[in-house]
Amino acid sequence: QVLHVESGGGLVQPGGSLRLSCAAAGIIFSGYRMAWYRQAPGKQRELVAFITRTYSTTYADSVKGRFTISRDNAKNTVYLQMDSLKPEDTAAYYCNAQRSGTSINYWGQGTQVTVSS
């Protein structure tokens, strides 16, 4: 398995925080754009955030100012810090690696985030 979501999912109250991490193996991590997607029940998978090889970041409007994506190329790991969580953030979260300039991409196994009081 190329991408492994190591930690972070779970149940949290509204306003709380979680940090997801996803480790890569078997790829040249620094050559990939890394992203987090999420999928809520009955909805399509949507892009949450991505970070390029040059550390440029982009966020969905719904998470701007609350979520932070980062990467550590020395550890082949991408993170998603999620603050001020809302019930509408409840979803399965997936990490994705896309090799720059190609259609080659990999998906992690997903981790459930539930925001509820």
N, C-alpha and C positions, 0 to 999 in steps of 0.2 A: 504494500500500500504506500503510495507516494506521499499522501497527505494524511496526517493523523491529528485529530483534534484532541489535544491533551487534557485540557481542563477548562472550566469556567461556567458551564451551563448549570442551571438549577432554578430554584424558586426564590424570588426576591419580592419584597414589598415595593409598591410604587414609590419612586423617589430614591430607591436604592441603586447600588452599583454592582456590576459584575465585570470580570475580565476574561475574555476568551483567548486561548492560545492554540496555535496550529503549527505543528512541526513538519518539515518536509525531509524526505530522504530519497536518495537516488536521482536527484536532479541538481543542476547547477542553479541553486536558489537565487543567486543574484541576477540571473538572466530572465527572471519571471516577474511579471506583474502579479501582485497578490491582492486578493479581494475577499470580502465577506458578503455573502448573500443570505437572505432569509426567506422562509416560506411559512406562512400561517395557514391553518386548515381552511381549505376551500379557496385559497388564493394562489396566484402564480408566484413563482420564485422571483424575488426582486433584489436588485443590487443595493447593498447597504453602504459600502465604501470600498475604495481600492487605493493601492499605493504602488507607484511605478518603481522601476529600477533606480530612478534618480530621486526617490523619496517624495515625489509629488503626490498629493492626496486629493481625492474627490469624494464627496459625501452625498447621499440622498438628502433631499430637502428635509425630510421628516426626522433626520437624526443630526443635522448640523448643529454644532454647539453643544451636543450631548455625548456624542461618540467620538473616539479617537482611534484611528488605525495607525499602527507602527510596525516596523520590521527590524529584526536583528539578523543581519546576514551571517554573522559569526556563529549564530545558533540555528540558522536555517528555520527561523520561526517568525510568524506573523501574529500580531496581537490585535484585539479589539477591546478597548476600554469603553465600557458603557456606563454612563452616569445619568442621573435623573430619569431613571427608567419609568416608562409608562405602560399601562396594560396593553396598549396597542403595539408594544414592542414584542409581545409574546409570539414566538415562532420557533421553528427549528432553524438554527444558524449553520451555514456551511462555508468552509473556506475553499478558495479556488486559486489555482495557479495557472496563469496563461503565459506561455513562452512568447516573448516580445517578437512581433513581426510574423507570427505563425498562428495556426488554428489549434496548436497543441495545448491542451489544458487538462487539468486534473481537479478532482473534487475530493474534499474530505468527507467523513462519514456523517457529519451533522451532530449538533448538540442542541438539546431543548432548553430554551429560556422561557420561563413563565413568570410574568409580573402580575401579582395578585395580592390583595390584602386578605 
